[in-house]
């Protein structure tokens, strides 16, 4: 079993998990949920939900991404 702990502002980890996800599997600029949050068009939770639900990869790849949070 694995547990992901992310604080979303880099105080507990060097890199935020959701930012690493956005870099690995980028959205087009007009579809980026985080940019829509920043623009006030989505809530924080809506944006993060869309980012996380879009992850399509193997467990090993996801664990490797988690390991790169620092």
Protein Blocks (a to p, Z undefined) as FASTA:
>chain_A
ZZdddehlopmbmbdfklmmmmmmccdfklmmklmmmnopacfklmmmmmmmmpccdfkl
mmmmmmmnZZ
